[in-house]
Amino acid sequence: MKLHFRAPVAALGLLAFLTNCATTVTEKEKPTNTSQLMTMPPVSDARRPDSTGAATSATDARTTGADNGIAATPATAVASDAASAAALAADRPDPNALSASAASAEREKEKKMTALDYRNMLANADAIIKVEPKSSAAYLQRAKAKSYLKNYAEALPDYATAIKLQRNNPDAYYNRGVNRLMMKQYKAASTDFSGAIKYRPDDKESYFGRGVAKMQMYQYKPAVADFTKAIQLDSTYADAWEYRGISYSSFDKLSEARRDLERATKLNPEAAKSLRRYVGNDEGHAPIKPAPVAKPSTGYHPRPGAH
C-alpha cells in the first residue's frame, strides 16, 4: 500500500496494497489508505494455478519437481515433511517455507493474476479441503483467494485455520496482516507482521507492512524503525524510503524527511508527490548534509542544527 497513504501495493501485493497516491500525515491527520504493501505471497506448499489454470499440489510439486525444477524422490519428500514437523514442534521456522526473495517474487506474480485466476484458486482450495481437511496450504490458498477478491472478513477464518495447523508459516501471518490492513485492523495487522518476521526475519515487506500499520496508529517513531530495517535489507526499496520520510515529517524531522523523500524520488519518480506534499521546497528544509569544516581564516561556523 502506499500510504497516503497510497493503497497497499505492498498489500496484496496484490492488494496493489496500496494504491498510488500519497497523502499527508500529521499528528492530527491519520493516513487513510495504506499504499503499498504487498502482494500476497503463496505458501511454499500451497496449490497454485499453473499456466493452464490447473492446480498443482504440494505433494505433486515435490514428486515432479514442478515447484523448483528439480525432481524430488518420494524419500526426499518424506524427509522434507519430517523436517517440517520437527520445526513445527520446536516452534522454529518451517524449513520448506519460501525464502524472502522467493516470497517477494511470488507476490509480484500473484499480483498480476486476474479475477478469474483468483476464483479458480478459490475453487481449487475448496476441492483440496474436501479431501484434505487438515491442509494448512489449502486453507491459506483459499484465504488469499478471498483476500484478492476483496472478501476480507470471509478470509479471516481461513487464515486462522491455516495458522492453527501450521503456526510457523511466515506467509500465513504476512497475508493475514495485509488482509487486516485492508480491514483497518491495524493493531492486529502489526501483530501478524511481527509473526511473519519471527519466522522469516529477513523479509523486508513484513517490516514495511508493520511500519504501515504503525503509521495508521500514529506510531510514527516506531514506524521509522521498521522502515529503517526494510531499507537495511534492501537499500533500493523506494516505498520504505518514502514512508520513512513521511513518518519523519509527522514528528517534525523535516531534514530527515526531505533526505528520505528525495532518495525515494530518485528510485521512484512517483514519490515526488510525497516530497512536495510533506516537505515542500522551503529553504529551511534542506536535506541533511555533512557540516563543512570551519576555516579559521573566514571565521565560519556551522549553522545551528547542522549535522
C-alpha positions in Angstrom: 0.0 0.0 0.0 1.2 3.2 -0.4 0.3 5.3 2.3 -1.3 8.4 1.8 -1.2 6.7 2.0 -1.3 5.1 -1.2 -3.1 1.9 -1.2 -1.2 -1.2 -0.3 0.5 -2.3 -3.4 2.5 -3.7 -1.0 -0.5 -5.2 0.4 -1.9 -7.9 -1.5 0.9 -7.2 -3.3 -1.7 -7.7 -4.6 -3.6 -5.6 -3.0 -1.9 -3.2 -5.1 -1.6 -2.6 -1.3 -1.8 0.3 -1.5 -2.7 2.4 -4.3 -0.6 5.0 -5.8 -1.3 8.1 -4.0 0.2 9.7 -1.1 -1.4 11.7 1.5 -0.1 13.9 4.2 0.3 12.6 7.6 0.5 14.8 10.6 0.0 14.0 14.3 -3.6 15.2 13.9 -4.3 13.7 10.5 -4.4 10.0 10.1 -3.4 8.2 6.9 -6.3 6.6 5.2 -5.0 4.2 2.6 -2.0 2.1 3.2 -0.4 2.5 0.0 1.9 -0.1 -1.0 2.2 -3.1 0.9 2.2 -6.2 -0.6 1.0 -8.8 -2.7 0.2 -11.9 -1.1 2.9 -14.5 -1.3 1.9 -18.1 -1.7 2.9 -20.6 0.8 5.6 -23.0 -0.1 3.3 -26.0 -0.3 0.2 -24.3 -1.4 -1.5 -25.3 -4.6 -1.3 -22.6 -7.3 -2.9 -22.4 -10.7 -0.4 -23.2 -13.4 -0.4 -21.6 -16.9 -3.4 -23.7 -17.9 -5.4 -22.9 -14.8 -4.8 -26.3 -13.3 -3.8 -26.7 -9.7 -0.5 -28.2 -8.5 -0.5 -29.7 -5.0 2.5 -29.7 -2.6 2.7 -33.4 -3.0 2.7 -33.2 -6.8 5.3 -30.5 -6.8 7.6 -32.4 -4.5 7.2 -35.5 -6.6 7.5 -33.9 -10.0 9.8 -31.1 -9.2 7.3 -28.6 -10.7 7.9 -26.1 -8.0 11.6 -25.9 -8.2 12.6 -27.6 -11.5 14.3 -30.4 -9.6 12.8 -33.8 -9.5 12.3 -34.9 -5.9 12.0 -38.5 -4.9 9.3 -39.8 -2.5 12.1 -40.3 0.0 13.1 -36.7 -0.3 9.5 -35.6 0.2 9.2 -37.7 3.3 12.4 -36.3 4.7 11.1 -32.8 4.0 7.9 -33.5 5.7 9.7 -34.8 8.7 11.9 -31.7 8.9 8.8 -29.5 8.7 7.1 -31.5 11.5 10.2 -31.2 13.7 10.4 -27.5 13.1 6.7 -27.0 13.9 7.1 -29.0 17.2 10.0 -26.8 18.2 8.3 -23.6 17.0 11.1 -22.9 14.5 10.7 -21.5 11.0 9.4 -24.1 8.5 12.5 -25.2 6.5 10.2 -25.6 3.5 8.9 -22.1 3.6 9.8 -19.8 0.7 12.8 -17.5 1.2 12.2 -13.8 1.5 13.2 -13.2 -2.1 11.2 -16.1 -3.4 8.1 -14.9 -1.5 8.5 -11.4 -2.9 8.7 -12.8 -6.4 5.6 -14.9 -5.8 3.7 -11.9 -4.5 4.6 -10.0 -7.7 3.4 -13.0 -9.8 0.1 -13.3 -7.9 -0.5 -9.5 -8.2 -0.7 -9.9 -11.9 -3.3 -12.6 -11.9 -6.9 -11.9 -12.9 -10.2 -12.2 -11.0 -10.9 -15.4 -12.9 -7.5 -16.7 -11.7 -8.4 -15.9 -8.1 -11.8 -17.6 -8.4 -10.0 -20.7 -9.8 -7.6 -20.5 -6.9 -10.6 -20.5 -4.5 -12.3 -23.4 -6.3 -9.1 -25.4 -6.2 -8.6 -24.8 -2.5 -12.2 -25.8 -1.8 -11.6 -29.1 -3.7 -8.4 -29.8 -1.7 -10.0 -29.1 1.6 -12.8 -31.6 0.9 -10.2 -34.4 0.6 -7.5 -33.0 2.9 -9.4 -31.1 5.7 -6.2 -30.5 7.6 -4.2 -29.0 4.8 -2.8 -25.7 6.0 -1.7 -24.8 2.5 -5.2 -25.2 1.1 -6.7 -23.0 3.8 -4.1 -20.4 3.1 -4.7 -20.6 -0.6 -8.4 -20.2 0.0 -7.8 -17.2 2.3 -5.6 -15.5 -0.2 -8.1 -16.0 -3.0 -10.8 -14.4 -0.8 -8.5 -11.5 0.0 -7.7 -11.0 -3.6 -11.4 -10.9 -4.3 -11.8 -8.3 -1.5 -13.8 -10.7 0.7 -11.6 -9.7 3.6 -13.9 -10.7 6.5 -14.6 -14.1 4.9 -10.9 -14.7 4.6 -10.1 -14.3 8.3 -11.4 -17.8 9.5 -9.3 -19.5 6.8 -6.2 -17.6 7.8 -6.9 -18.6 11.4 -7.2 -22.3 10.5 -4.1 -22.2 8.3 -2.1 -20.8 11.3 -3.6 -23.2 13.7 -2.5 -26.1 11.5 0.9 -24.6 10.8 1.8 -21.8 13.2 5.4 -21.4 11.8 4.4 -20.4 8.3 5.5 -16.8 7.7 3.3 -16.4 4.6 0.2 -17.1 6.6 1.0 -14.3 9.0 2.1 -11.9 6.3 -1.0 -12.3 4.2 -3.4 -12.1 7.2 -1.5 -8.9 8.1 -2.2 -7.4 4.7 -5.9 -8.6 4.9 -6.2 -6.9 8.3 -4.7 -3.7 7.0 -7.4 -3.6 4.3 -9.9 -4.0 7.1 -8.3 -1.2 9.1 -7.5 -3.6 11.9 -4.1 -2.0 12.4 -3.1 -3.4 15.8 -3.9 -6.9 14.7 -2.1 -6.4 11.4 1.0 -5.2 13.3 0.9 -8.4 15.4 0.6 -10.5 12.3 3.6 -8.9 10.6 5.6 -9.5 13.8 4.6 -13.2 13.4 5.9 -13.2 9.9 9.1 -11.6 10.9 9.6 -14.1 13.7 9.6 -16.9 11.2 11.3 -15.0 8.3 13.4 -12.2 9.8 14.8 -11.1 6.5 11.5 -10.3 4.8 11.6 -6.6 4.0 8.0 -6.5 3.1 6.9 -7.7 6.5 8.8 -4.9 8.1 7.3 -2.5 5.7 3.8 -3.8 6.4 4.3 -3.4 10.1 5.6 0.1 9.6 2.4 0.9 7.6 0.2 -0.5 10.4 2.1 1.7 13.0 1.7 4.8 10.9 -2.0 4.2 10.8 -2.0 4.2 14.6 0.1 7.4 14.7 3.1 5.5 16.0 5.5 7.3 13.7 8.7 6.8 15.6 8.3 3.0 15.9 7.3 3.0 12.2 10.6 4.7 11.3 12.4 1.8 13.0 10.6 -0.7 10.8 11.1 1.2 7.6 14.8 1.5 8.5 15.0 -2.2 8.9 13.4 -2.7 5.5 15.9 -0.3 4.0 18.8 -2.1 5.6 17.6 -5.3 3.9 17.1 -3.5 0.5 18.7 -0.1 0.0 16.7 0.3 -3.2 13.3 -0.2 -1.5 11.7 3.0 -2.7 8.4 2.6 -0.7 10.3 2.2 2.5 12.3 5.4 1.9 9.1 7.2 1.0 7.2 6.1 4.0 10.1 6.7 6.4 10.2 10.2 5.0 6.5 10.7 5.6 6.9 9.3 9.1 9.8 11.7 9.9 7.7 14.7 8.7 5.0 13.7 11.1 7.2 14.5 14.1 9.0 17.5 12.6 12.2 15.8 11.4 11.9 17.7 8.2 15.6 17.5 7.2 15.4 13.7 7.5 12.1 13.7 5.8 13.5 15.6 2.8 16.5 13.4 2.6 14.4 10.2 2.5 11.8 11.6 0.1 14.5 12.8 -2.3 16.0 9.4 -2.2 12.6 7.8 -2.8 12.0 10.1 -5.7 15.3 9.0 -7.4 14.2 5.4 -7.0 10.6 6.0 -8.0 9.5 9.4 -9.6 6.0 8.9 -8.2 7.4 9.7 -4.8 7.8 13.3 -5.9 4.2 13.8 -4.9 5.0 13.0 -1.3 8.2 15.1 -1.4 6.1 18.2 -2.4 3.3 17.4 0.0 5.3 16.6 3.1 8.3 18.9 3.0 7.7 21.3 0.1 10.6 23.4 -1.2 11.2 25.6 1.7 14.7 26.9 2.0 14.9 25.9 5.7 14.1 22.3 4.9 17.3 21.4 3.1 18.4 17.8 3.1 20.9 16.7 5.7 24.4 17.2 4.5 27.8 16.8 6.3 28.7 20.1 8.0 31.6 21.8 6.3 34.8 22.1 8.2 35.2 25.6 9.7 38.1 27.7 8.3 39.7 29.9 10.9 40.6 32.5 8.3 37.0 33.1 7.5 35.6 32.7 11.0 33.0 30.3 9.5 30.9 28.2 12.0 28.4 25.6 11.0 24.8 26.9 11.3 22.8 25.6 14.3 21.2 22.2 13.7 23.8 21.1 11.1 24.8 17.5 11.4 
